[in-house]
Every structure is written in structure tokens, then in C-alpha cells.
């Protein structure tokens, strides 16, 4: 296997891991809302708007290894990260509830899941978007060489 083949394989692996994270996160999100019946808040819906297309964009790029995937996927991952970050600030009380966009319906600070005092639904979302964004930045850097 040549150096170019190894590089292409590792780039494809990075893209595959991004797709896997997006897919698992999407399935988890749908599981929480459709099976367990946790009602998503407004910020959760905005994060879904950023997450769900990533599954399709990344899976399409996997088959042809389209190098331009980063320019389509990275803005969605960063927008999702910003929303998830803001959601976590609200959830932890750093930003007061009076400025939350979830004034009607489900509260953005609803405590559905709290494992070990760290792993909440907003934190899981932030972790997923962080991992996808970091991996896409790595891929972007590798592809620009």
C-alpha cells in the first residue's frame, strides 16, 4: 500500500467516524423523542436541523469520497455546536432562564437525563457536534496539503 493509499484510507476513516457520530446522535435523538416520548425544546429542534442533514451529506460523501464535503458539513456542525453550547449555558444556569428562547412549550432546562451530573441531553449534543467539528477540521487540513 502506497503512502497515497494510506492517506486516502485514513481520510475516508475520519469521514466515516463523522458519519457514525451523526448517525448515532440522530438515532438517539429520535429514540428520546419518539420512543421514550421526551418532548424536544426549541433549541433541541434547532440542533436537529443542523444534525439530521449531516447524516445524508456525510453518507453521500463516503461513497465517492467527495473532498468538498467539508465545505457543506462543517458549517452545519459549527452552527449545531454554537446552539448546543448556548443550550448548555442555559441548562447549567450560566445564562438566566429569563433570556431563554423556550418561553412557551418545553423548557430548555428540562432535566430528562442526568448521568453522573455531567451527561445531559444538551451535553451529549455538544459532545457530538464538538467531535464532528474537530474531525472535519482535521480532514480539511489534511485535504488542503
Backbone as JSON Lines, residues from 0, in Angstrom:
{"i":0,"aa":"X","n":[0.85,-1.18,0.0],"ca":[0.0,0.0,0.0],"c":[0.89,1.24,0.0]}
{"i":1,"aa":"X","n":[0.62,2.13,-0.92],"ca":[1.42,3.34,-1.04],"c":[0.99,4.37,-0.01]}
{"i":2,"aa":"X","n":[1.81,5.41,0.12],"ca":[1.51,6.49,1.07],"c":[0.18,7.17,0.71]}
{"i":3,"aa":"X","n":[-0.05,7.37,-0.58],"ca":[-1.29,8.0,-1.04],"c":[-2.5,7.16,-0.67]}
{"i":4,"aa":"X","n":[-2.39,5.84,-0.83],"ca":[-3.5,4.94,-0.47],"c":[-3.78,4.99,1.03]}
{"i":5,"aa":"X","n":[-2.72,5.03,1.83],"ca":[-2.9,5.11,3.28],"c":[-3.57,6.42,3.68]}
{"i":6,"aa":"X","n":[-3.15,7.51,3.05],"ca":[-3.74,8.82,3.34],"c":[-5.21,8.84,2.96]}
{"i":7,"aa":"X","n":[-5.52,8.32,1.78],"ca":[-6.92,8.27,1.34],"c":[-7.75,7.42,2.27]}
{"i":8,"aa":"X","n":[-7.22,6.29,2.71],"ca":[-7.93,5.41,3.62],"c":[-8.16,6.09,4.96]}
{"i":9,"aa":"X","n":[-7.15,6.77,5.49],"ca":[-7.33,7.43,6.78],"c":[-8.28,8.62,6.67]}
{"i":10,"aa":"X","n":[-8.27,9.33,5.55],"ca":[-9.23,10.42,5.34],"c":[-10.65,9.87,5.28]}
{"i":11,"aa":"X","n":[-10.83,8.77,4.58],"ca":[-12.14,8.14,4.49],"c":[-12.6,7.69,5.88]}
{"i":12,"aa":"X","n":[-11.67,7.18,6.68],"ca":[-11.99,6.74,8.04],"c":[-12.46,7.91,8.9]}
{"i":13,"aa":"X","n":[-11.81,9.05,8.78],"ca":[-12.23,10.25,9.52],"c":[-13.65,10.62,9.12]}
{"i":14,"aa":"X","n":[-13.92,10.61,7.83],"ca":[-15.26,10.93,7.33],"c":[-16.29,9.91,7.83]}
{"i":15,"aa":"X","n":[-15.9,8.65,7.85],"ca":[-16.79,7.59,8.33],"c":[-17.12,7.79,9.81]}
{"i":16,"aa":"X","n":[-16.14,8.15,10.61],"ca":[-16.37,8.39,12.04],"c":[-17.32,9.57,12.23]}
{"i":17,"aa":"X","n":[-17.15,10.61,11.42],"ca":[-18.09,11.75,11.47],"c":[-19.5,11.27,11.17]}
{"i":18,"aa":"X","n":[-19.65,10.48,10.12],"ca":[-20.96,9.96,9.75],"c":[-21.53,9.09,10.87]}
{"i":19,"aa":"X","n":[-20.69,8.25,11.47],"ca":[-21.13,7.37,12.55],"c":[-21.64,8.17,13.75]}
{"i":20,"aa":"X","n":[-20.91,9.2,14.13],"ca":[-21.33,10.05,15.25],"c":[-22.66,10.73,14.93]}
{"i":21,"aa":"X","n":[-22.77,11.28,13.72],"ca":[-24.0,11.95,13.31],"c":[-25.17,10.97,13.29]}
{"i":22,"aa":"X","n":[-24.93,9.76,12.8],"ca":[-25.99,8.75,12.72],"c":[-26.44,8.29,14.1]}
{"i":23,"aa":"X","n":[-25.5,8.0,14.97],"ca":[-25.84,7.57,16.33],"c":[-26.57,8.69,17.07]}
{"i":24,"aa":"X","n":[-26.11,9.93,16.88],"ca":[-26.76,11.07,17.53],"c":[-28.19,11.25,17.01]}
{"i":25,"aa":"X","n":[-28.37,11.1,15.72],"ca":[-29.71,11.21,15.13],"c":[-30.63,10.13,15.66]}
{"i":26,"aa":"X","n":[-30.13,8.89,15.69],"ca":[-30.94,7.79,16.22],"c":[-31.26,8.0,17.7]}
{"i":27,"aa":"X","n":[-30.29,8.49,18.45],"ca":[-30.52,8.79,19.87],"c":[-31.57,9.87,20.06]}
{"i":28,"aa":"X","n":[-31.47,10.91,19.25],"ca":[-32.44,12.0,19.31],"c":[-33.85,11.5,19.0]}
{"i":29,"aa":"X","n":[-33.96,10.7,17.97],"ca":[-35.27,10.15,17.6],"c":[-35.78,9.16,18.66]}
{"i":30,"aa":"X","n":[-34.86,8.4,19.25],"ca":[-35.24,7.46,20.31],"c":[-35.82,8.21,21.5]}
{"i":31,"aa":"X","n":[-35.12,9.29,21.91],"ca":[-35.6,10.06,23.06],"c":[-36.98,10.67,22.8]}
{"i":32,"aa":"X","n":[-37.21,11.18,21.6],"ca":[-38.48,11.86,21.34],"c":[-39.6,10.92,20.89]}
{"i":33,"aa":"X","n":[-39.29,9.92,20.1],"ca":[-40.34,9.08,19.54],"c":[-40.63,7.82,20.35]}
{"i":34,"aa":"X","n":[-39.65,7.27,21.01],"ca":[-39.84,6.04,21.79],"c":[-40.09,6.36,23.26]}
{"i":35,"aa":"X","n":[-39.19,7.14,23.86],"ca":[-39.32,7.47,25.28],"c":[-40.31,8.62,25.49]}
{"i":36,"aa":"X","n":[-40.6,9.36,24.41],"ca":[-41.58,10.46,24.43],"c":[-41.11,11.68,25.21]}
{"i":37,"aa":"X","n":[-39.79,11.97,25.17],"ca":[-39.3,13.23,25.71],"c":[-39.59,14.3,24.66]}
{"i":38,"aa":"X","n":[-40.31,15.32,25.05],"ca":[-40.62,16.4,24.1],"c":[-39.4,17.29,23.92]}
{"i":39,"aa":"X","n":[-38.95,17.5,22.67],"ca":[-37.78,18.37,22.45],"c":[-38.14,19.84,22.59]}
{"i":40,"aa":"X","n":[-37.22,20.6,23.15],"ca":[-37.41,22.05,23.29],"c":[-37.03,22.73,21.97]}
{"i":41,"aa":"X","n":[-37.2,24.04,21.93],"ca":[-36.89,24.81,20.72],"c":[-35.42,24.64,20.33]}
{"i":42,"aa":"X","n":[-34.51,24.74,21.29],"ca":[-33.09,24.61,20.98],"c":[-32.75,23.21,20.49]}
{"i":43,"aa":"X","n":[-33.43,22.21,21.02],"ca":[-33.22,20.84,20.53],"c":[-33.62,20.73,19.06]}
{"i":44,"aa":"X","n":[-34.73,21.38,18.7],"ca":[-35.16,21.36,17.3],"c":[-34.13,22.03,16.41]}
{"i":45,"aa":"X","n":[-33.57,23.15,16.84],"ca":[-32.55,23.83,16.04],"c":[-31.31,22.96,15.87]}
{"i":46,"aa":"X","n":[-30.94,22.25,16.93],"ca":[-29.79,21.36,16.84],"c":[-30.08,20.21,15.88]}
{"i":47,"aa":"X","n":[-31.31,19.71,15.89],"ca":[-31.7,18.66,14.95],"c":[-31.63,19.15,13.51]}
{"i":48,"aa":"X","n":[-32.0,20.4,13.29],"ca":[-31.93,20.97,11.95],"c":[-30.49,20.94,11.43]}
{"i":49,"aa":"X","n":[-29.53,21.1,12.31],"ca":[-28.12,21.02,11.93],"c":[-27.62,19.58,11.83]}
{"i":50,"aa":"X","n":[-28.15,18.71,12.67],"ca":[-27.65,17.33,12.76],"c":[-28.18,16.41,11.67]}
{"i":51,"aa":"X","n":[-29.48,16.41,11.46],"ca":[-30.09,15.43,10.55],"c":[-29.51,15.49,9.14]}
{"i":52,"aa":"X","n":[-29.31,16.68,8.54],"ca":[-28.72,16.71,7.19],"c":[-27.29,16.16,7.14]}
{"i":53,"aa":"X","n":[-26.57,16.25,8.27],"ca":[-25.19,15.74,8.29],"c":[-25.15,14.25,7.95]}
{"i":54,"aa":"X","n":[-26.15,13.51,8.4],"ca":[-26.17,12.07,8.11],"c":[-26.2,11.85,6.6]}
{"i":55,"aa":"X","n":[-27.03,12.58,5.91],"ca":[-27.14,12.43,4.45],"c":[-25.91,12.97,3.72]}
{"i":56,"aa":"X","n":[-25.46,14.14,4.12],"ca":[-24.3,14.77,3.46],"c":[-23.06,13.89,3.62]}
{"i":57,"aa":"X","n":[-22.82,13.43,4.85],"ca":[-21.62,12.62,5.11],"c":[-21.71,11.25,4.45]}
{"i":58,"aa":"X","n":[-22.9,10.65,4.45],"ca":[-23.02,9.32,3.82],"c":[-22.85,9.41,2.31]}
{"i":59,"aa":"X","n":[-23.35,10.47,1.71],"ca":[-23.17,10.66,0.27],"c":[-21.69,10.83,-0.07]}
{"i":60,"aa":"X","n":[-20.99,11.58,0.74],"ca":[-19.57,11.82,0.5],"c":[-18.73,10.57,0.73]}
{"i":61,"aa":"X","n":[-19.21,9.65,1.56],"ca":[-18.46,8.41,1.81],"c":[-18.33,7.56,0.55]}
{"i":62,"aa":"X","n":[-19.36,7.52,-0.25],"ca":[-19.35,6.63,-1.42],"c":[-18.4,7.11,-2.5]}
{"i":63,"aa":"X","n":[-18.36,8.4,-2.71],"ca":[-17.48,8.92,-3.77],"c":[-16.23,9.59,-3.2]}
{"i":64,"aa":"X","n":[-16.14,9.65,-1.9],"ca":[-15.15,10.43,-1.18],"c":[-14.99,11.8,-1.82]}
{"i":65,"aa":"X","n":[-16.06,12.54,-1.77],"ca":[-16.1,13.9,-2.28],"c":[-15.35,14.82,-1.32]}
{"i":66,"aa":"X","n":[-14.25,15.36,-1.79],"ca":[-13.42,16.21,-0.93],"c":[-14.09,17.52,-0.56]}
{"i":67,"aa":"X","n":[-15.13,17.91,-1.28],"ca":[-15.82,19.17,-0.97],"c":[-16.83,19.01,0.17]}
{"i":68,"aa":"X","n":[-16.92,17.81,0.72],"ca":[-17.89,17.56,1.8],"c":[-17.67,18.49,2.99]}
{"i":69,"aa":"X","n":[-16.43,18.83,3.26],"ca":[-16.12,19.66,4.42],"c":[-16.81,21.02,4.31]}
{"i":70,"aa":"X","n":[-16.84,21.6,3.12],"ca":[-17.46,22.92,2.98],"c":[-18.97,22.89,3.16]}
{"i":71,"aa":"X","n":[-19.59,21.72,3.05],"ca":[-21.02,21.59,3.29],"c":[-21.32,21.15,4.73]}
{"i":72,"aa":"X","n":[-20.51,20.26,5.25],"ca":[-20.76,19.68,6.57],"c":[-20.27,20.56,7.72]}
{"i":73,"aa":"X","n":[-19.13,21.19,7.55],"ca":[-18.55,21.98,8.64],"c":[-19.44,23.13,9.1]}
{"i":74,"aa":"X","n":[-20.05,23.91,8.2],"ca":[-20.95,24.98,8.68],"c":[-22.13,24.44,9.5]}
{"i":75,"aa":"X","n":[-22.68,23.3,9.12],"ca":[-23.77,22.71,9.89],"c":[-23.28,22.26,11.27]}
{"i":76,"aa":"X","n":[-22.09,21.64,11.3],"ca":[-21.54,21.17,12.57],"c":[-21.23,22.35,13.49]}
{"i":77,"aa":"X","n":[-20.71,23.43,12.94],"ca":[-20.39,24.61,13.76],"c":[-21.66,25.32,14.24]}
{"i":78,"aa":"X","n":[-22.66,25.41,13.38],"ca":[-23.93,26.02,13.8],"c":[-24.57,25.17,14.91]}
{"i":79,"aa":"X","n":[-24.55,23.86,14.74],"ca":[-25.08,22.96,15.77],"c":[-24.3,23.09,17.07]}
{"i":80,"aa":"X","n":[-22.97,23.24,16.95],"ca":[-22.13,23.39,18.14],"c":[-22.49,24.67,18.88]}
{"i":81,"aa":"X","n":[-22.66,25.77,18.15],"ca":[-23.0,27.05,18.79],"c":[-24.33,26.96,19.53]}
{"i":82,"aa":"X","n":[-25.32,26.34,18.9],"ca":[-26.63,26.18,19.54],"c":[-26.52,25.28,20.76]}
{"i":83,"aa":"X","n":[-25.77,24.18,20.62],"ca":[-25.59,23.25,21.75],"c":[-24.83,23.92,22.89]}
{"i":84,"aa":"X","n":[-23.84,24.75,22.56],"ca":[-23.09,25.47,23.59],"c":[-24.0,26.43,24.34]}
{"i":85,"aa":"X","n":[-24.8,27.19,23.6],"ca":[-25.76,28.11,24.22],"c":[-26.76,27.33,25.07]}
{"i":86,"aa":"X","n":[-27.22,26.18,24.57],"ca":[-28.16,25.35,25.31],"c":[-27.54,24.89,26.64]}
{"i":87,"aa":"X","n":[-26.28,24.52,26.61],"ca":[-25.6,24.1,27.83],"c":[-25.44,25.25,28.81]}
{"i":88,"aa":"X","n":[-25.17,26.45,28.31],"ca":[-25.08,27.61,29.19],"c":[-26.42,27.88,29.88]}
{"i":89,"aa":"X","n":[-27.5,27.73,29.13],"ca":[-28.84,27.88,29.72],"c":[-29.1,26.78,30.74]}
{"i":90,"aa":"X","n":[-28.78,25.55,30.35],"ca":[-29.07,24.39,31.17],"c":[-28.34,24.46,32.52]}
{"i":91,"aa":"X","n":[-27.1,24.92,32.49],"ca":[-26.31,24.98,33.72],"c":[-26.59,26.24,34.54]}
{"i":92,"aa":"X","n":[-27.39,27.15,33.99],"ca":[-27.75,28.35,34.73],"c":[-26.78,29.5,34.56]}
{"i":93,"aa":"X","n":[-25.78,29.36,33.7],"ca":[-24.84,30.45,33.46],"c":[-25.57,31.61,32.78]}
{"i":94,"aa":"X","n":[-26.46,31.28,31.86],"ca":[-27.34,32.27,31.25],"c":[-28.69,32.13,31.95]}
{"i":95,"aa":"X","n":[-29.27,33.22,32.43],"ca":[-30.54,33.12,33.17],"c":[-31.69,32.64,32.29]}
{"i":96,"aa":"X","n":[-32.64,31.94,32.92],"ca":[-33.79,31.4,32.2],"c":[-34.63,32.49,31.55]}
{"i":97,"aa":"X","n":[-34.54,33.71,32.06],"ca":[-35.35,34.81,31.51],"c":[-34.99,35.13,30.06]}
{"i":98,"aa":"X","n":[-33.81,34.75,29.59],"ca":[-33.41,35.02,28.21],"c":[-33.46,33.78,27.32]}
{"i":99,"aa":"X","n":[-34.04,32.71,27.83],"ca":[-34.1,31.5,27.01],"c":[-35.2,31.61,25.96]}
{"i":100,"aa":"X","n":[-34.98,31.02,24.79],"ca":[-35.97,31.09,23.72],"c":[-37.14,30.14,23.95]}
{"i":101,"aa":"X","n":[-37.06,29.31,24.96],"ca":[-38.08,28.3,25.21],"c":[-39.12,28.82,26.2]}
{"i":102,"aa":"X","n":[-39.7,29.96,25.89],"ca":[-40.66,30.55,26.82],"c":[-42.02,29.86,26.76]}
{"i":103,"aa":"X","n":[-42.32,29.24,25.65],"ca":[-43.58,28.5,25.5],"c":[-43.24,27.05,25.21]}
{"i":104,"aa":"X","n":[-44.04,26.14,25.72],"ca":[-43.79,24.73,25.47],"c":[-42.77,24.17,26.45]}
{"i":105,"aa":"X","n":[-41.95,23.26,25.97],"ca":[-40.97,22.56,26.8],"c":[-39.82,23.5,27.16]}
{"i":106,"aa":"X","n":[-39.44,23.5,28.42],"ca":[-38.33,24.33,28.88],"c":[-37.01,23.81,28.33]}
{"i":107,"aa":"X","n":[-36.11,24.72,28.0],"ca":[-34.77,24.34,27.53],"c":[-33.91,23.79,28.66]}
{"i":108,"aa":"X","n":[-34.38,23.92,29.88],"ca":[-33.62,23.42,31.02],"c":[-34.28,22.17,31.64]}
{"i":109,"aa":"X","n":[-35.2,21.56,30.9],"ca":[-35.85,20.33,31.37],"c":[-34.8,19.25,31.61]}
{"i":110,"aa":"X","n":[-34.86,18.61,32.78],"ca":[-33.85,17.62,33.17],"c":[-34.37,16.21,32.91]}
{"i":111,"aa":"X","n":[-34.29,15.78,31.65],"ca":[-34.75,14.43,31.29],"c":[-33.74,13.37,31.7]}
{"i":112,"aa":"X","n":[-32.48,13.62,31.39],"ca":[-31.41,12.66,31.67],"c":[-30.27,13.41,32.34]}
{"i":113,"aa":"X","n":[-29.69,12.82,33.38],"ca":[-28.55,13.43,34.04],"c":[-27.71,12.31,34.64]}
{"i":114,"aa":"X","n":[-26.79,11.79,33.83],"ca":[-25.91,10.71,34.27],"c":[-24.64,11.3,34.88]}
{"i":115,"aa":"X","n":[-24.37,10.95,36.1],"ca":[-23.17,11.38,36.82],"c":[-23.06,12.9,36.96]}
{"i":116,"aa":"X","n":[-24.17,13.6,36.81],"ca":[-24.16,15.04,36.92],"c":[-23.51,15.75,35.76]}
{"i":117,"aa":"X","n":[-23.14,15.02,34.72],"ca":[-22.44,15.59,33.57],"c":[-23.19,15.35,32.27]}
{"i":118,"aa":"X","n":[-23.6,14.12,32.05],"ca":[-24.14,13.71,30.76],"c":[-25.64,13.97,30.69]}
{"i":119,"aa":"X","n":[-25.97,15.13,30.18],"ca":[-27.35,15.54,29.95],"c":[-27.58,15.52,28.43]}
{"i":120,"aa":"X","n":[-28.82,15.64,28.01],"ca":[-29.08,15.68,26.58],"c":[-28.36,16.86,25.91]}
{"i":121,"aa":"X","n":[-28.4,18.08,26.48],"ca":[-27.64,19.17,25.86],"c":[-26.13,18.89,25.8]}
{"i":122,"aa":"X","n":[-25.57,18.25,26.84],"ca":[-24.14,17.95,26.84],"c":[-23.8,16.87,25.8]}
{"i":123,"aa":"X","n":[-24.67,15.87,25.66],"ca":[-24.43,14.85,24.64],"c":[-24.41,15.48,23.25]}
{"i":124,"aa":"X","n":[-25.31,16.41,23.02],"ca":[-25.35,17.12,21.74],"c":[-24.07,17.92,21.52]}
{"i":125,"aa":"X","n":[-23.64,18.64,22.54],"ca":[-22.41,19.43,22.45],"c":[-21.2,18.53,22.16]}
{"i":126,"aa":"X","n":[-21.15,17.39,22.83],"ca":[-20.04,16.45,22.61],"c":[-20.05,15.93,21.17]}
{"i":127,"aa":"X","n":[-21.23,15.59,20.66],"ca":[-21.32,15.07,19.29],"c":[-20.9,16.12,18.27]}
{"i":128,"aa":"X","n":[-21.44,17.34,18.4],"ca":[-21.06,18.4,17.47],"c":[-19.59,18.76,17.6]}
{"i":129,"aa":"X","n":[-19.05,18.71,18.81],"ca":[-17.62,19.0,19.01],"c":[-16.76,17.98,18.28]}
{"i":130,"aa":"X","n":[-17.09,16.71,18.46],"ca":[-16.31,15.65,17.82],"c":[-16.39,15.76,16.3]}
{"i":131,"aa":"X","n":[-17.58,15.98,15.77],"ca":[-17.74,16.1,14.32],"c":[-16.96,17.3,13.8]}
{"i":132,"aa":"X","n":[-17.08,18.44,14.46],"ca":[-16.38,19.66,14.01],"c":[-14.87,19.48,14.05]}
{"i":133,"aa":"X","n":[-14.35,18.91,15.12],"ca":[-12.9,18.7,15.23],"c":[-12.42,17.76,14.13]}
{"i":134,"aa":"X","n":[-13.14,16.66,13.92],"ca":[-12.74,15.72,12.87],"c":[-12.81,16.36,11.48]}
{"i":135,"aa":"X","n":[-13.83,17.18,11.24],"ca":[-13.92,17.86,9.94],"c":[-12.8,18.88,9.76]}
{"i":136,"aa":"X","n":[-12.4,19.57,10.84],"ca":[-11.26,20.49,10.75],"c":[-9.98,19.7,10.42]}
{"i":137,"aa":"X","n":[-9.82,18.56,11.06],"ca":[-8.65,17.71,10.77],"c":[-8.67,17.27,9.31]}
{"i":138,"aa":"X","n":[-9.84,16.83,8.84],"ca":[-9.97,16.4,7.46],"c":[-9.69,17.55,6.5]}
{"i":139,"aa":"X","n":[-10.2,18.72,6.81],"ca":[-9.98,19.89,5.96],"c":[-8.49,20.19,5.85]}
{"i":140,"aa":"X","n":[-7.81,20.12,6.98],"ca":[-6.36,20.39,6.98],"c":[-5.59,19.34,6.17]}
{"i":141,"aa":"X","n":[-5.99,18.1,6.33],"ca":[-5.32,17.01,5.59],"c":[-5.56,17.12,4.09]}
{"i":142,"aa":"X","n":[-6.75,17.54,3.7],"ca":[-7.09,17.64,2.28],"c":[-6.45,18.85,1.62]}
{"i":143,"aa":"X","n":[-6.11,19.87,2.41],"ca":[-5.5,21.08,1.83],"c":[-4.01,20.93,1.58]}
{"i":144,"aa":"X","n":[-3.43,19.83,2.02],"ca":[-1.99,19.62,1.82],"c":[-1.7,19.21,0.4]}
